[in-house]
């Protein structure tokens, strides 16, 4: 993605538009999570991709990584203040989806339910 460093919208989009990024922020909004918890909540993400996205968010100062000196080692991830400041974007996307896309999602789910029984017959 081309980034105009003088444009705050471009810079923000460059950070948050990576695949899985907003979903990671959404999940971390609930509080501290471990790697395996994030992996479970983001169905379909590979461990490598999750690791890369978390590292990139850590480098941007959006996510904080805490390592505990235990056996086995425990690592937890949490949003920083900078990451918390992105939550209104996630909330706005949720509101938009509920207002404008809920009907489409319901229609798609109904169509999937109708296809499945026909395939079993």
Secondary structure as GFF3:
##gff-version 3
##sequence-region A 1 121
A	DSSP	alpha_helix	8	16	.	.	.	ID=ss1
A	DSSP	alpha_helix	21	28	.	.	.	ID=ss2
A	DSSP	beta_strand	33	34	.	.	.	ID=ss3
A	DSSP	alpha_helix	35	41	.	.	.	ID=ss4
A	DSSP	alpha_helix	47	59	.	.	.	ID=ss5
A	DSSP	beta_strand	63	68	.	.	.	ID=ss6
A	DSSP	beta_strand	74	79	.	.	.	ID=ss7
A	DSSP	alpha_helix	81	84	.	.	.	ID=ss8
A	DSSP	alpha_helix	87	96	.	.	.	ID=ss9
A	DSSP	pi_helix	97	101	.	.	.	ID=ss10
A	DSSP	alpha_helix	102	120	.	.	.	ID=ss11
###
